[in-house]
Amino acid sequence: MLLALIAVLAGIVLLVWSADKFIDGASATAHHLGMPSLLVGMIVVGFGTSAPELVVSVMAALDGNPGIALGNAYGSNIVNIALILGLTAIIHPIVVHSTIVRKELPLLLAVTVVAIMQIMDGELSRNDALLLFLLLFVYMGWTIWQGMRSKSDVLSHEFDFELQTHQMPLKKAIPLLIFGLIVLVISSRLLVWGAVEIAQSFGVSELIIGLTVVAIGTSLPELASSIAAARKGELDIAIGNVIGSNMFNTLAVVGLAGMIHPTTVPHEVLQRDMVVMGVLTLSLLFFTISLKGHGRIGRLKGGIWLFSFIAYTAYLINTAF
């Protein structure tokens, strides 16, 4: 039990550290290859912050632990909005100026609805997962198209500033990318093993462990990047990180894990977790889009999200035993 706890803690620490190095290396490499700043931010950084969720869920699926894989993906989406954006808005109210961010929100809601509809029969089949994965490429294509035609967007300027202040030579960026990815895989293996051992020791379902411990742990890169962006006044990056991460979690993480290990979905996922995820995504849309042009997420709305996360987590823990 003690060894499992150490494995989880070490896995989370290494996961956060390696994800940061992986993102830095990947962003610098893409920038050196001539990719526009906006695309580096929306695709490379968006994928990079979801890399922990992706690797952990793939490892869990390969090990035959679909509960952790699903719980991690959907739990991370809940953490991203309720905990991360909640805390970020409390630290610094978020005003959304980017038209790209406002266009992505309805897409995120649509993807969430598709994900909910897919598991209404209690199954995540390989065909369901394949559809999600195909939608990922549609989303990436749309993102590239938006990035190429919206170079003057506020989000583009914020990403350009970030890349200019974090420059590194290509001969350093590529080894950092590779090393970060290797440590990411190793730390994910540690985290999954420890999480399964803890679940078995306490007699708690792997789904609950995935929704709580694993989801929070794999979402720490998003927490760090969103709070750092908010402190710098880069508010569109703060919310853009969350939208991109939730897109990748739903399409890439669930899609890939489902293709590896199709699974029966417990009824509580649909009746509890997907309802919470759907309501939070809908609230993000309403909180962010304003008829005046700029949506504002103030401290009160951030507090509502944070309270929702605490209440949801407390409910999970209370019903787990």
DRENZAVO-255493 format. One line per 10 residues: number of its first residue (from 0); for each residue x, y, z of C-alpha. Coordinates in steps of 0.1 Angstrom, whole numbers, plus 5000, padded with zeros to 4 digits. Layout:
# residues N
NUM	X Y Z ~ ...;
This chain:
# residues 321
0	5000 5000 5000 ~ 5028 5024 5010 ~ 5047 5015 4978 ~ 5016 5022 4957 ~ 5011 5056 4973 ~ 5047 5065 4966 ~ 5043 5053 4930 ~ 5012 5076 4926 ~ 5029 5106 4941 ~ 5062 5101 4922;
10	5042 5094 4890 ~ 5022 5127 4893 ~ 5054 5147 4901 ~ 5073 5132 4871 ~ 5042 5135 4849 ~ 5039 5172 4855 ~ 5076 5178 4851 ~ 5079 5157 4819 ~ 5048 5172 4803 ~ 5063 5207 4808;
20	5096 5196 4792 ~ 5077 5178 4764 ~ 5056 5210 4756 ~ 5087 5232 4757 ~ 5106 5209 4733 ~ 5076 5203 4710 ~ 5067 5240 4708 ~ 5103 5252 4701 ~ 5107 5224 4674 ~ 5074 5233 4657;
30	5084 5270 4658 ~ 5118 5263 4642 ~ 5100 5243 4615 ~ 5081 5274 4606 ~ 5047 5267 4621 ~ 5028 5299 4629 ~ 5026 5308 4666 ~ 4988 5304 4667 ~ 4990 5269 4655 ~ 5019 5260 4678;
40	4997 5272 4707 ~ 4964 5257 4696 ~ 4977 5223 4684 ~ 5011 5216 4699 ~ 5005 5231 4733 ~ 4969 5219 4733 ~ 4980 5184 4726 ~ 5010 5187 4750 ~ 4989 5196 4780 ~ 4967 5166 4773;
50	4997 5143 4768 ~ 4995 5130 4805 ~ 4959 5121 4801 ~ 4966 5104 4768 ~ 4995 5083 4779 ~ 4979 5074 4812 ~ 4947 5063 4796 ~ 4965 5044 4769 ~ 4986 5026 4795 ~ 4955 5018 4815;
60	4936 5005 4784 ~ 4966 4983 4775 ~ 4967 4969 4810 ~ 4930 4961 4809 ~ 4919 4989 4832 ~ 4893 5008 4812 ~ 4877 5023 4844 ~ 4909 5043 4850 ~ 4911 5053 4813 ~ 4875 5066 4811;
70	4876 5081 4846 ~ 4908 5099 4838 ~ 4895 5114 4805 ~ 4861 5126 4817 ~ 4873 5134 4852 ~ 4900 5157 4837 ~ 4874 5175 4817 ~ 4855 5182 4849 ~ 4887 5192 4867 ~ 4897 5215 4838;
80	4865 5236 4840 ~ 4854 5234 4876 ~ 4888 5234 4894 ~ 4913 5250 4870 ~ 4891 5277 4854 ~ 4874 5282 4888 ~ 4907 5289 4905 ~ 4920 5309 4876 ~ 4889 5332 4876 ~ 4892 5337 4913;
90	4929 5347 4910 ~ 4922 5369 4879 ~ 4888 5374 4863 ~ 4888 5361 4827 ~ 4877 5383 4799 ~ 4876 5365 4765 ~ 4886 5386 4735 ~ 4896 5359 4710 ~ 4870 5352 4683 ~ 4887 5317 4678;
100	4880 5308 4715 ~ 4844 5319 4711 ~ 4840 5297 4680 ~ 4856 5267 4697 ~ 4832 5267 4726 ~ 4801 5255 4706 ~ 4823 5228 4690 ~ 4833 5216 4725 ~ 4797 5215 4735 ~ 4788 5195 4703;
110	4816 5171 4709 ~ 4804 5166 4745 ~ 4769 5158 4733 ~ 4783 5132 4708 ~ 4803 5116 4736 ~ 4772 5114 4758 ~ 4751 5099 4731 ~ 4777 5073 4723 ~ 4775 5057 4757 ~ 4737 5059 4762;
120	4736 5022 4753 ~ 4761 5014 4781 ~ 4789 5006 4757 ~ 4820 5023 4743 ~ 4825 5002 4712 ~ 4855 5003 4689 ~ 4833 5020 4663 ~ 4823 5047 4688 ~ 4860 5052 4696 ~ 4869 5053 4659;
130	4843 5080 4653 ~ 4858 5102 4681 ~ 4893 5097 4667 ~ 4881 5107 4632 ~ 4864 5138 4647 ~ 4898 5147 4662 ~ 4913 5150 4627 ~ 4883 5171 4616 ~ 4888 5194 4646 ~ 4925 5197 4639;
140	4918 5205 4603 ~ 4894 5232 4614 ~ 4919 5245 4639 ~ 4946 5248 4612 ~ 4922 5266 4589 ~ 4912 5290 4616 ~ 4949 5296 4625 ~ 4959 5304 4590 ~ 4931 5329 4584 ~ 4931 5345 4619;
150	4967 5357 4623 ~ 4956 5390 4638 ~ 4935 5373 4665 ~ 4943 5383 4701 ~ 4952 5346 4708 ~ 4979 5347 4681 ~ 4996 5377 4697 ~ 4996 5361 4731 ~ 5011 5328 4718 ~ 5037 5348 4698;
160	5048 5366 4729 ~ 5051 5334 4748 ~ 5072 5317 4721 ~ 5095 5348 4718 ~ 5101 5347 4756 ~ 5108 5309 4756 ~ 5132 5305 4727 ~ 5156 5276 4725 ~ 5179 5262 4698 ~ 5167 5232 4678;
170	5196 5210 4690 ~ 5183 5215 4725 ~ 5145 5214 4717 ~ 5145 5179 4700 ~ 5164 5160 4728 ~ 5141 5178 4753 ~ 5110 5166 4734 ~ 5122 5130 4733 ~ 5134 5129 4769 ~ 5101 5145 4781;
180	5081 5119 4762 ~ 5102 5090 4776 ~ 5097 5102 4812 ~ 5060 5108 4804 ~ 5056 5071 4796 ~ 5075 5059 4826 ~ 5057 5082 4850 ~ 5023 5072 4835 ~ 5032 5035 4841 ~ 5040 5043 4877;
190	5008 5063 4882 ~ 4985 5036 4867 ~ 5001 5008 4887 ~ 4998 5027 4919 ~ 4963 5038 4912 ~ 4951 5002 4906 ~ 4969 4990 4937 ~ 4952 5017 4958 ~ 4918 5010 4943 ~ 4922 4973 4951;
200	4934 4979 4987 ~ 4905 5002 4996 ~ 4879 4982 4976 ~ 4871 5013 4955 ~ 4863 5011 4918 ~ 4890 5020 4893 ~ 4865 5045 4879 ~ 4864 5065 4911 ~ 4902 5065 4913 ~ 4904 5076 4877;
210	4878 5104 4883 ~ 4896 5118 4913 ~ 4933 5110 4920 ~ 4944 5103 4884 ~ 4923 5130 4868 ~ 4936 5157 4892 ~ 4971 5145 4888 ~ 4971 5145 4850 ~ 4954 5179 4849 ~ 4981 5197 4869;
220	4999 5209 4837 ~ 4967 5227 4826 ~ 4964 5241 4861 ~ 5000 5255 4860 ~ 4997 5269 4825 ~ 4963 5285 4830 ~ 4972 5302 4863 ~ 5006 5314 4848 ~ 4988 5328 4818 ~ 4962 5345 4839;
230	4989 5362 4861 ~ 5005 5375 4829 ~ 4972 5388 4816 ~ 4971 5363 4788 ~ 4935 5354 4795 ~ 4926 5339 4761 ~ 4955 5314 4765 ~ 4942 5305 4800 ~ 4907 5295 4787 ~ 4921 5283 4753;
240	4942 5258 4772 ~ 4912 5243 4789 ~ 4890 5242 4757 ~ 4918 5225 4737 ~ 4926 5201 4765 ~ 4889 5190 4768 ~ 4887 5186 4731 ~ 4917 5163 4730 ~ 4906 5144 4761 ~ 4872 5136 4746;
250	4883 5129 4711 ~ 4919 5116 4713 ~ 4922 5101 4748 ~ 4888 5084 4749 ~ 4891 5076 4712 ~ 4924 5059 4714 ~ 4917 5041 4747 ~ 4884 5029 4734 ~ 4900 5015 4702 ~ 4925 4996 4724;
260	4900 4983 4749 ~ 4863 4986 4741 ~ 4844 4985 4773 ~ 4810 4984 4791 ~ 4803 5018 4806 ~ 4789 5018 4842 ~ 4755 5035 4844 ~ 4768 5060 4869 ~ 4791 5074 4843 ~ 4761 5085 4822;
270	4738 5094 4850 ~ 4764 5113 4871 ~ 4797 5121 4855 ~ 4786 5129 4820 ~ 4758 5150 4834 ~ 4783 5170 4854 ~ 4806 5173 4825 ~ 4778 5184 4802 ~ 4764 5210 4826 ~ 4799 5225 4832;
280	4806 5227 4795 ~ 4772 5244 4789 ~ 4780 5269 4817 ~ 4814 5276 4801 ~ 4796 5285 4769 ~ 4771 5308 4787 ~ 4797 5324 4810 ~ 4820 5331 4781 ~ 4799 5343 4752 ~ 4783 5377 4756;
290	4760 5397 4734 ~ 4783 5426 4740 ~ 4812 5408 4723 ~ 4835 5400 4753 ~ 4824 5373 4778 ~ 4836 5378 4813 ~ 4842 5351 4839 ~ 4844 5369 4873 ~ 4853 5357 4907 ~ 4816 5348 4915;
300	4814 5325 4885 ~ 4848 5311 4894 ~ 4836 5304 4929 ~ 4805 5286 4917 ~ 4827 5263 4896 ~ 4851 5257 4925 ~ 4822 5249 4949 ~ 4808 5226 4922 ~ 4841 5207 4920 ~ 4844 5204 4958;
310	4807 5191 4961 ~ 4812 5167 4932 ~ 4844 5153 4946 ~ 4829 5150 4981 ~ 4800 5131 4966 ~ 4823 5107 4948 ~ 4843 5100 4979 ~ 4812 5096 5001 ~ 4796 5071 4977 ~ 4829 5052 4970;
320	4829 5033 5003;
